[in-house]
Amino acid sequence: MHPHRQSRGSEDWDGWTTICSEIVSKLLRHYGGFIFAEPVDPEALHIPDYHDIIKHPMDLGTIDKSLEQGDYNPDKFYQDILLTFNNAARFNPS
């Protein structure tokens, strides 16, 4: 959980999935957001070492599907958003 945010159980935060879905939509529409729409395909992108470097892949499309399926709480959503962009920064450090 983010250190500056109060903890809230999902039962206390009505409408959080709608807010999270809007965040994902905005991120996907952002310039360059399309890159995060699907899981990385190391074979198609010719990056065979991807899974050696990234142990827990995540992307916005997977997050969106998990939201639709009810597989999230606010903190898990937050962690997976961070994971998506931290993975990109880790694999592409420069």
Short mmCIF file of the C-alpha atoms (twelve columns), coordinates in Angstrom:
data_MODEL
# 
_entry.id   MODEL 
# 
loop_
_atom_site.group_PDB 
_atom_site.id 
_atom_site.type_symbol 
_atom_site.label_atom_id 
_atom_site.label_alt_id 
_atom_site.label_comp_id 
_atom_site.label_asym_id 
_atom_site.label_seq_id 
_atom_site.Cartn_x 
_atom_site.Cartn_y 
_atom_site.Cartn_z 
_atom_site.pdbx_PDB_model_num 
ATOM 1  C CA . MET A 1  0.000   0.000   0.000   1 
ATOM 2  C CA . HIS A 2  1.140   3.517   -0.728  1 
ATOM 3  C CA . PRO A 3  2.574   4.982   2.490   1 
ATOM 4  C CA . HIS A 4  0.612   8.250   2.239   1 
ATOM 5  C CA . ARG A 5  -2.763  6.700   1.551   1 
ATOM 6  C CA . GLN A 6  -5.161  5.477   4.181   1 
ATOM 7  C CA . SER A 7  -6.008  1.802   4.083   1 
ATOM 8  C CA . ARG A 8  -9.528  1.125   2.906   1 
ATOM 9  C CA . GLY A 9  -11.229 -2.208  2.578   1 
ATOM 10 C CA . SER A 10 -13.039 -2.694  -0.730  1 
ATOM 11 C CA . GLU A 11 -16.335 -2.770  1.188   1 
ATOM 12 C CA . ASP A 12 -15.646 0.818   2.332   1 
ATOM 13 C CA . TRP A 13 -14.845 2.209   -1.100  1 
ATOM 14 C CA . ASP A 14 -17.939 2.130   -3.288  1 
ATOM 15 C CA . GLY A 15 -17.200 2.534   -6.964  1 
ATOM 16 C CA . TRP A 16 -13.466 1.896   -6.761  1 
ATOM 17 C CA . THR A 17 -13.552 -0.519  -9.722  1 
ATOM 18 C CA . THR A 18 -15.065 2.197   -11.908 1 
ATOM 19 C CA . ILE A 19 -12.323 4.615   -10.884 1 
ATOM 20 C CA . CYS A 20 -9.638  1.985   -11.536 1 
ATOM 21 C CA . SER A 21 -11.101 1.163   -14.960 1 
ATOM 22 C CA . GLU A 22 -11.002 4.861   -15.839 1 
ATOM 23 C CA . ILE A 23 -7.355  5.035   -14.781 1 
ATOM 24 C CA . VAL A 24 -6.470  2.066   -17.012 1 
ATOM 25 C CA . SER A 25 -8.382  3.597   -19.935 1 
ATOM 26 C CA . LYS A 26 -6.571  6.912   -19.549 1 
ATOM 27 C CA . LEU A 27 -3.196  5.195   -19.330 1 
ATOM 28 C CA . LEU A 28 -3.930  3.201   -22.494 1 
ATOM 29 C CA . ARG A 29 -5.006  6.368   -24.355 1 
ATOM 30 C CA . HIS A 30 -1.912  8.257   -23.238 1 
ATOM 31 C CA . TYR A 31 0.832   8.708   -25.836 1 
ATOM 32 C CA . GLY A 32 2.742   5.410   -25.887 1 
ATOM 33 C CA . GLY A 33 0.153   3.676   -23.728 1 
ATOM 34 C CA . PHE A 34 -0.555  1.118   -26.440 1 
ATOM 35 C CA . ILE A 35 2.791   -0.494  -25.581 1 
ATOM 36 C CA . PHE A 36 1.302   -1.627  -22.267 1 
ATOM 37 C CA . ALA A 37 -1.990  -2.961  -23.700 1 
ATOM 38 C CA . GLU A 38 -0.902  -6.606  -23.933 1 
ATOM 39 C CA . PRO A 39 1.626   -8.907  -22.289 1 
ATOM 40 C CA . VAL A 40 5.161   -8.635  -23.654 1 
ATOM 41 C CA . ASP A 41 5.824   -11.275 -26.314 1 
ATOM 42 C CA . PRO A 42 9.581   -11.905 -26.026 1 
ATOM 43 C CA . GLU A 43 9.670   -14.043 -29.164 1 
ATOM 44 C CA . ALA A 44 7.894   -11.539 -31.397 1 
ATOM 45 C CA . LEU A 45 9.981   -8.678  -30.011 1 
ATOM 46 C CA . HIS A 46 13.250  -10.624 -30.237 1 
ATOM 47 C CA . ILE A 47 14.067  -10.188 -26.566 1 
ATOM 48 C CA . PRO A 48 14.765  -13.749 -25.396 1 
ATOM 49 C CA . ASP A 49 16.130  -12.598 -22.015 1 
ATOM 50 C CA . TYR A 50 12.902  -10.815 -21.019 1 
ATOM 51 C CA . HIS A 51 11.747  -13.493 -18.584 1 
ATOM 52 C CA . ASP A 52 15.255  -13.786 -17.140 1 
ATOM 53 C CA . ILE A 53 15.035  -10.123 -16.138 1 
ATOM 54 C CA . ILE A 54 11.298  -9.744  -15.490 1 
ATOM 55 C CA . LYS A 55 10.060  -12.422 -13.116 1 
ATOM 56 C CA . HIS A 56 6.497   -11.099 -12.699 1 
ATOM 57 C CA . PRO A 57 5.245   -9.642  -16.005 1 
ATOM 58 C CA . MET A 58 2.219   -7.353  -15.916 1 
ATOM 59 C CA . ASP A 59 0.416   -5.166  -18.445 1 
ATOM 60 C CA . LEU A 60 -2.589  -2.870  -18.528 1 
ATOM 61 C CA . GLY A 61 -4.686  -5.271  -20.593 1 
ATOM 62 C CA . THR A 62 -4.287  -7.991  -17.984 1 
ATOM 63 C CA . ILE A 63 -5.115  -5.490  -15.243 1 
ATOM 64 C CA . ASP A 64 -8.248  -4.403  -17.127 1 
ATOM 65 C CA . LYS A 65 -9.412  -8.002  -17.572 1 
ATOM 66 C CA . SER A 66 -8.794  -8.735  -13.900 1 
ATOM 67 C CA . LEU A 67 -10.854 -5.678  -12.943 1 
ATOM 68 C CA . GLU A 68 -13.715 -6.888  -15.139 1 
ATOM 69 C CA . GLN A 69 -13.548 -10.337 -13.520 1 
ATOM 70 C CA . GLY A 70 -13.573 -8.908  -10.006 1 
ATOM 71 C CA . ASP A 71 -10.100 -10.233 -9.202  1 
ATOM 72 C CA . TYR A 72 -8.841  -7.030  -7.559  1 
ATOM 73 C CA . ASN A 73 -8.978  -4.947  -4.452  1 
ATOM 74 C CA . PRO A 74 -7.654  -1.362  -4.506  1 
ATOM 75 C CA . ASP A 75 -4.235  -2.266  -3.106  1 
ATOM 76 C CA . LYS A 76 -3.667  -5.143  -5.551  1 
ATOM 77 C CA . PHE A 77 -4.666  -2.844  -8.407  1 
ATOM 78 C CA . TYR A 78 -2.169  -0.235  -7.208  1 
ATOM 79 C CA . GLN A 79 0.605   -2.826  -6.890  1 
ATOM 80 C CA . ASP A 80 0.003   -4.173  -10.407 1 
ATOM 81 C CA . ILE A 81 0.007   -0.680  -11.942 1 
ATOM 82 C CA . LEU A 82 3.370   -0.058  -10.267 1 
ATOM 83 C CA . LEU A 83 4.616   -3.476  -11.388 1 
ATOM 84 C CA . THR A 84 3.715   -2.708  -15.012 1 
ATOM 85 C CA . PHE A 85 5.804   0.451   -15.144 1 
ATOM 86 C CA . ASN A 86 8.577   -0.779  -12.856 1 
ATOM 87 C CA . ASN A 87 9.040   -3.769  -15.173 1 
ATOM 88 C CA . ALA A 88 9.339   -1.430  -18.162 1 
ATOM 89 C CA . ALA A 89 11.912  0.690   -16.352 1 
ATOM 90 C CA . ARG A 90 13.846  -2.373  -15.217 1 
ATOM 91 C CA . PHE A 91 14.010  -3.939  -18.681 1 
ATOM 92 C CA . ASN A 92 14.718  -0.614  -20.434 1 
ATOM 93 C CA . PRO A 93 16.983  1.206   -17.968 1 
ATOM 94 C CA . SER A 94 18.262  3.903   -20.309 1 
# 
